[in-house]
Each structure stands twice: as structure tokens, then as C-alpha cells.
Amino acid sequence: MSGQFETIVEIDRPVGEVFAYLAEGTNDREFSPRVQKITKEPAGPTVVGTVFHSTVKDAGMKTQRDLRITELEAPTRIRWTETSKNLVTSSEGGYDVEELPDGRTRVRLFNVLEGHGVGKLLVGLALGGARKDAPAFGERIKKAAEAS
């Protein structure tokens, strides 16, 4: 079983700045409380193939996550896939970044969650929690990007 959650938020910053902030990836700790540690490989600018290694805490459990950038089209599109082996993973995720006429930026974040093994029984719970938190997650992205 798999399913998707998403959120859309408008940010009071120009599209290029928002894209650069999101593409950096290591900024995730600023708006995702589940991310406890995150590093980027290789160092330097994010490109297709960059991998973000993170330690996250979900439902009281720490897990290691590896997300690989699969598409990067400045300043409008970022896509990733999770390559780590966990019970529930993000088979596809991304940001769609859109310039608005007034110098603001609209961001759509989505993740497709997929269960593996026993995770097939848990993915529904994970999706429910992610969908419930999606509006607040969007607001945390907005606040962090505007403060950067």
C-alpha cells in the first residue's frame, strides 16, 4: 500500500531565494522537527545524485534516512526518492516552486509514502499523521524560508 500527502504554502520571498533554500536540503532541520541530524554528500551545491543522510525520529523510533535527488530544475522543481531500507519510505517526493506576480513564491511539497514488509500495515497510520500535519508543515516551511 502507498499514498500521498501534500501541502501548498505561499512564501513572502522571491522564487530564486526560496528554491535555493529548499534545494540546500540541510535546512530541513529548521522546519521538520522529526529531523535530528542531516548531512549532504557530496558537499557543495545540490545536484542530481546528491544524497541527504538524516537521522529522524518518528513515533518514538530513530531511523536513518537516505534521500537522493532525482530531478533539479532551478527555480521550479526538485524531486527525490528514498534509497534507505525502512518500514515506510518516501518512494517519491518533491517541491514545485512557482513565482507569483507580487514577488512571492508558491511552494507545493508532496511525498508518496510506501510500506515495506510489516510497514504495509503501518503506512496508513504514517499517511494519516502526515496528512494531519501537512498544513502546519507548510507553515513551518514558510516561517523558516522567510527567516532565512
C-alpha positions as CSV (number, residue, x, y, z in Angstrom):
1,M,0.0,0.0,0.0
2,S,1.1,3.5,-0.7
3,G,-0.4,7.0,-0.6
4,Q,0.4,10.7,-0.9
5,F,0.3,13.7,1.3
6,E,0.9,17.3,0.2
7,T,0.8,20.9,1.3
8,I,0.8,24.2,-0.5
9,V,2.1,27.4,1.0
10,E,2.8,31.0,-0.2
11,I,6.1,32.5,1.0
12,D,7.0,36.2,1.1
13,R,10.3,35.7,-0.7
14,P,11.4,35.7,-4.3
15,V,11.3,32.4,-6.2
16,G,15.1,32.1,-6.6
17,E,15.7,32.6,-2.9
18,V,13.1,30.0,-1.9
19,F,14.3,27.5,-4.4
20,A,17.9,27.9,-3.2
21,Y,16.8,27.5,0.4
22,L,14.9,24.3,-0.3
23,A,17.5,22.8,-2.6
24,E,20.1,23.1,0.1
25,G,18.4,20.2,1.9
26,T,20.3,20.6,5.1
27,N,17.8,23.3,6.0
28,D,15.2,20.7,6.7
29,R,16.1,20.7,10.4
30,E,14.7,24.3,10.6
31,F,11.2,23.2,9.7
32,S,10.9,19.5,10.2
33,P,11.1,18.6,14.0
34,R,11.5,14.9,13.2
35,V,14.9,15.5,11.6
36,Q,17.5,15.3,14.3
37,K,20.6,15.4,12.0
38,I,21.2,15.8,8.3
39,T,24.3,15.8,6.1
40,K,24.8,16.1,2.3
41,E,27.0,14.0,0.1
42,P,28.9,15.3,-1.8
43,A,29.5,18.7,-0.1
44,G,28.8,21.7,-2.3
45,P,25.8,22.7,-4.4
46,T,22.9,20.2,-4.6
47,V,22.8,18.4,-8.0
48,V,21.0,15.4,-9.4
49,G,22.5,12.5,-7.5
50,T,23.2,14.4,-4.2
51,V,22.2,12.2,-1.2
52,F,21.0,13.6,2.0
53,H,21.7,11.3,5.0
54,S,19.5,12.0,8.0
55,T,18.5,10.7,11.4
56,V,14.8,11.1,12.1
57,K,12.6,10.3,15.0
58,D,9.1,9.0,14.1
59,A,6.7,7.6,16.6
60,G,9.5,7.5,19.2
61,M,11.8,5.5,17.0
62,K,15.1,6.8,15.4
63,T,15.8,5.7,11.9
64,Q,18.4,6.5,9.3
65,R,17.1,8.0,6.0
66,D,18.9,8.5,2.7
67,L,17.2,10.7,0.1
68,R,18.7,11.0,-3.4
69,I,17.9,14.0,-5.6
70,T,16.5,12.7,-8.9
71,E,15.5,16.0,-10.6
72,L,16.6,19.5,-10.1
73,E,15.3,22.3,-12.4
74,A,16.0,25.7,-11.0
75,P,14.0,27.5,-9.9
76,T,10.8,25.4,-10.2
77,R,11.3,21.7,-9.5
78,I,13.0,19.4,-7.0
79,R,12.4,15.6,-6.8
80,W,13.8,12.9,-4.6
81,T,13.5,9.2,-3.8
82,E,14.4,7.5,-0.6
83,T,17.0,4.8,-1.0
84,S,17.2,3.7,2.6
85,K,15.6,0.5,3.7
86,N,12.9,1.3,6.3
87,L,9.4,0.0,7.0
88,V,7.9,3.2,5.5
89,T,9.7,5.2,2.9
90,S,9.2,8.1,0.5
91,S,9.2,6.4,-2.9
92,E,8.9,9.9,-4.5
93,G,8.7,13.4,-3.1
94,G,9.4,16.9,-4.2
95,Y,8.8,20.6,-4.3
96,D,7.1,22.5,-7.1
97,V,8.1,26.1,-6.8
98,E,6.1,28.8,-8.6
99,E,6.8,32.5,-8.9
100,L,3.8,34.7,-8.1
101,P,3.3,38.2,-9.7
102,D,3.9,40.1,-6.5
103,G,7.4,38.7,-5.8
104,R,6.1,36.0,-3.6
105,T,6.5,32.3,-4.2
106,R,4.1,29.4,-4.0
107,V,5.5,26.0,-2.9
108,R,3.9,22.6,-3.2
109,L,5.5,19.8,-1.2
110,F,4.5,16.2,-1.7
111,N,5.6,12.8,-0.6
112,V,4.4,9.4,-1.7
113,L,4.8,7.0,1.3
114,E,5.2,3.3,0.7
115,G,5.2,0.4,3.2
116,H,7.6,-2.5,3.1
117,G,7.1,-5.8,4.9
118,V,5.3,-5.0,8.2
119,G,5.4,-1.4,7.1
120,K,2.5,-2.2,4.7
121,L,0.4,-2.3,7.9
122,L,1.9,0.9,9.2
123,V,1.8,3.1,6.1
124,G,-1.8,4.1,6.7
125,L,-1.0,5.4,10.1
126,A,2.0,7.3,8.8
127,L,-0.1,8.8,6.0
128,G,-2.8,9.8,8.4
129,G,-0.3,11.6,10.6
130,A,1.5,13.3,7.7
131,R,-1.8,14.5,6.2
132,K,-3.0,15.8,9.5
133,D,0.3,17.7,10.0
134,A,0.6,18.9,6.3
135,P,-0.9,22.4,6.8
136,A,1.4,23.0,9.9
137,F,4.3,21.6,8.0
138,G,3.7,24.1,5.2
139,E,3.6,26.9,7.7
140,R,6.9,25.8,9.2
141,I,8.5,25.8,5.8
142,K,7.0,29.3,5.2
143,K,8.3,30.7,8.5
144,A,11.8,29.2,8.1
145,A,12.2,30.3,4.4
146,E,11.1,33.8,5.2
147,A,13.5,34.0,8.1
148,S,16.5,32.7,6.1
